[in-house]
Amino acid sequence: MHGYSRLGSGRSNGNSPASTPSPPSSPRFRHGRSKIGSGRGSPKLQSVPERVIYVLLSVVLRRRGILLFAPLMYISGMLMYMGTLDFEVPGGVAIRRRPLLGSTYHSPQVFEKLWPFMEADGNRSNVLMNAWHPKVGQSWKPCIKRSLSQAELPSSNGFLIIEANGGLNQQRISICDVVAVAKLLNATLVVPIFHLNSVWRDSSKFGDIFDEDYFIDALRKDVKVVKELPEDVLKHFDSNISNIVNLRVKAWSSSTYYLQRVLPKLLKLGAVRIAPFSNRLAHAVPSYIQGLRCLANYEALRFSEPIRTLAENMVDRMVKNSTNSGGKYVSVHLRFEEDMVAFSCCTYDGGEEEKREMDKARERSWRGKFRKPGRVIRPGAIRSDGKCPLTPLEVGMMLRGMGFDNTTTVYVAAGKIYKAERYMAPLRQMFPFLETKESIASPDELAPFQGHSSRLAALDYTVCLHSEVFVTTQGGNFPHFLMGHRRYLYRGHSKTIKPDKRKLAVLFDNPNIRWDSFKHHMEEMLHHSDEKGTELRKPNGSLYTFPMPDCMCRQAEDGFTVGNATAVEGGFAEGNATAVV
């Protein structure tokens, strides 16, 4: 049964039962009615979208307002193209939702097509030997100024106790920031306490990861540090540190905030706690406070002796295994562990089994966070936005496209890879000389570190720090700290590949892409990483990723230093900072 047509004449013919006449037409549309929508050949518009489109077209044609409606028509067309509209048109043909470019995991099909061409290119010149081209005049050197004064520090205003949370490098941020805060408040810093994180699950203490005595000694001229709160002070709080008032300091607090809100409490009570202490100091602080961050990160913090010894041996072995490329190797921070895949909410090619496993992992670690009412998860949109962790296969194709051939030694820094046997196989196929900490260190050497994610991460950190090329695949504190540390070591250039993951998502979604086209895009991506390797810190940028100009001085071609790095208060002489890991 059909409803009446808004465009009908309202008269019944002799061969059909009487019908309800159509409503009278609006005077606005009466003029010219015989031209459109009347007569024997006029269309019968039944759905709401059809009627809306018809009315819009009628207005455009009658009022000659095409220029006014052009933007609306363009936007509507784009929405239809992107698949946000879904309706039927006359004839019963449906316009279906079209998937976003880059929203589907087609990487295995792309690899199947490109692999023969990769093999043919396998013995060509290795880009590893000349991957980086620092610009002339952009050479930097470590330049942290130290105080010449041998006088004792002024009398302390009290004890500052903090609790650092998160993984290795989140803890590192907390440590460096609290050193700066202790200087600002003229407080005695108690060696930071590490919070047992529910995700990292590492019970390591400060001295298990970092060289505690070295840390205290390196800061002795600027900040007094003690291993624990003195017994006589603790007695004032009934020998229970939890009785010390815990100040809730908002994130990214300014120096003024600490001086106005924290210092009075410190002076009154003699000791204060800030727990948790994470991202609690603003990026923009006075220059002498910024200098303390540099000092803490690049001089005072070095790994504990057991970590340092094994890490140095691992670097030596990587160099020896890289004889085909003059001792140079590529390191990749591969974030394809089960928890990262689960947290990203991305889907790959594991089907229902993968979905069940990821749902369990999300519930185990985040307990209902992803099941909150109203939360909609769109894996395709996440992928097209470049937020999915790259698979080992995708990393391998990217590197081969950039020109790293099958003789390249690759070190993979990662936790336990999700379904490693399956997903690592194609990466090993593309790079036979592939190493992990499990392959270059013996089980006996790794035994003391097992079960301690931060200590294992420290081993990966050191091997990545000394590689010729570092590849970051998913962001986070680990690559951000490494990029800054590598800039500090390598004359201001991070020597880091930071891929355009939105672009990669589109390229990996095209099983018909040609090898020469794919290579062209990858070479451009490498060139862009080279161009962005040397960057200065912007006002709201992190010192730990961009150490210039706060921690480094520009160096002229003749070797002389140009300009000044941030000085520690009272310091006038330039010191040669030593990188310690």
Steps between C-alpha positions, in 0.01 A plus 500: 500500500640838406443826683396805315757689303569851611555577133175341369211694343247405766255356243407134461456350159213282392684173536584525866310546820461848635802608696563768750601810315850632552533803726497829314839603382680784666477831314876506524530199270187551287676703235646276233340188644445358158873494435604285789308237689183502292384309202505138405878452528554658843684280759320366803714601799420287803790520743596799714851534346349509151260773600771708669723477193207590273411808706862617502528462123169682451617795709833513318339497154221745580698750702817468297692475829747245378796693639344509846430127502824389333690454832209301645482278193877449508498399867207267443683337212812452711297348783339259257841411360644436845206278583329702771166494314316176442163502318317361201452677168229436236539157345585329827879551475660561841789737557699311760756622746841516340789409734743777586831491318752324720237347728560137407797278585615390155872492578541122444354534148729796429800300619406204281501728196818692586719220635641388160610858433658528846700185428618645171617814681660301781864547405498866408681778685396513867363839602624434855843634401368844408155535654561836666600837358522759781477854370811713493509734797264291709755314706451508877701383801409418861532819701367472854658766717601407850559709807860587588412561862634248750300652782239292676140526394283734707309360794215277380137607528389143564470156343321426173367147446340391174358184351579441132256286304478344155771320308871568467484830317194635677699447819792677337285807431394506864858475623632780278206726582526448874871587494401832346221551757738420788737768372215746466382438858850459644383164632687183584384231261440148624585242232170449312274210588373292205130417491405142408306563179207270417605482134881486529493281813865569585601507867846644429630775726702804393833329566401194297469710184724804553840548663388655828841613630594652166170690491556651845860594424425656159246736660694581816585860396144584408251288695548302817371144460468237774415133464229507767336734745716543815372309801462807720281668237294186451428488875310826470254305286475196734759317287242463224569674172132482405431748783689769310252727327451411134455811285281468193692699242323555170667391177742734323521738796709815462797605710278767659252233609771308685635813667158622609323175586762235577783696660289635792391143586859379479622774735218436747513119510866427425407226252236457230401226260373525143358168389457428223753734346467478123505794255475734797732774370427728206724500192562875533708567811790737584822419318690383807217256582503372143872446540437265791278289277785475249746413773279229646410337169830506315756484782358384831279215382687195383390140520609274783819301459335162414287663229789706368736203474262274309375785278853592396570136410181490293604813308842349431338184365268700275798686355685173435191351336481799265826452313314518165420863575810621679369424848181703449158359578133600510296486820120483499273574793222256413180558699310188398463343842162359596416786738582765239296328230211468747521861617507634144168323417634432150418182311737299284440168327433270795121497468279392790787339691689830499189687615447263794863525607503879479174530696651285777823703501310828525288374786802357681703823492237775483186347656202642317670811361413393147143398584378832638149596383507712189855408404519408132815339366568525126814300415494614135498867596783438750710336229436769238598762761841333535453390861534124463826333609701401194537125458846347453399437136418868444826615661694263277331617180559863597872445561550298181321772305734760651800307369617295799594173331502143625857530632390756761527395863181593684449508876139475619430663836171370634319309766331173417369538144138399448497163320872543434546181299244615248559874482882502522550247218469747208730752672765229533439409138580857393787544750677169570753676729241583766582509870317547830630511855413131525726417203807709588492433875500155656219374725741511795587864427133598479386298801553780760283735291209268424175613657623860518372686196684825578839327525437317172393831343830653618689235299295580190547873560879472496519285187264739318692805621819389324346384170563690177125514429218490754142431385205604715167339417243602763609799708523505879770599748754240384549642147461861617783463752711311247456766233617766746790290630612421146492870413717559803751236385496558124559875461135591519367251241267231636584252221145374539239382251160628609257365237187671375256233614197657333678479167617146573142393578386614156794338320460169684129504412578477128582142392559625144774750583812478281844449653652811342213714633527346847877558507455861398264565792733324748806692380308825547408391853865430583601837357237674715633326814848620406377858453321497838789333682639830626233705675505760775266482795186708462355681805270211593731226373665241721864548595537121503421479127651834391816573704600798282562773596453436874756221537717553189692779325518561128843412364652688207678313223839601643417325825433806713184520707238752394241618753427376849307211638286536808720559801459349842465787745834640602684330213725694264743248356416261222521137591527196276197286573555127487218282372430221744253217459 
